[in-house]
Amino acid sequence: MEFIRSIEFDHVLDFGSGNMEVILKLANALPGKKFVFDDIDSSICNWTQLEAQIKKYELLEVNTKLVSIHICTEKFPQLEGREFNLILVSGLLHELNKKAEFLEVLQSHLGENGSILVSDAFYDNIPSHHNGCNNRFMTKTEFEEFLKPLDLTLIRQWNQTGIQDGKGRSYEWSILEFERN
């Protein structure tokens, strides 16, 4: 929360919102901000789920008038003409097959002086496939190589290291803030 509070923004896109638990907690802690929740699964990213999460976690500060839910039909957001000060991609990057194309599309929705915040797990060694999708998490080296050709600059990062997955493999969870060059 402290990481995000230090970023100036008023209009947020959360791509890959899933069950909306994390982003709703942010919306609750940051009243007055506009949030767009974007996901490909309308069975978990919908108004009924949103209201249930608000009730479950007692998120009484969420202003649902400042929230919109967008369901896309592909793995890329299709929000023509919309710009955001902050774009969040949490726990999603490893699930994408076309990561570079995805980030390029996100950049097209990034307003001037806006930030993209990526959070995900990164391993030292190549891990096995992630439960729930056909992909695996990236290694730190793969992620660094992946970023090189993109038109993004790393502004700051936070890492929690030494985390163990269910198979005893060590990884780090990183939150990385990028801006366009």
Secondary structure, DSSP 8 states (H G I E B T S, - for coil): -HHHHTS--SEEEEET-TT-HHHHHHHHHSTT-EEEEEES-TTTSSHHHHHHHHHHTT-TT--GGGEEEEE-SSSS---TT--EEEEEEES-GGG-S-HHHHHHHHHHTEEEEEEEEEEEEEESS---B-TTSS-B-EEHHHHHHHHTTSSEEEEEEEEEEEEE-TTS-EEEEEEEEEEE-
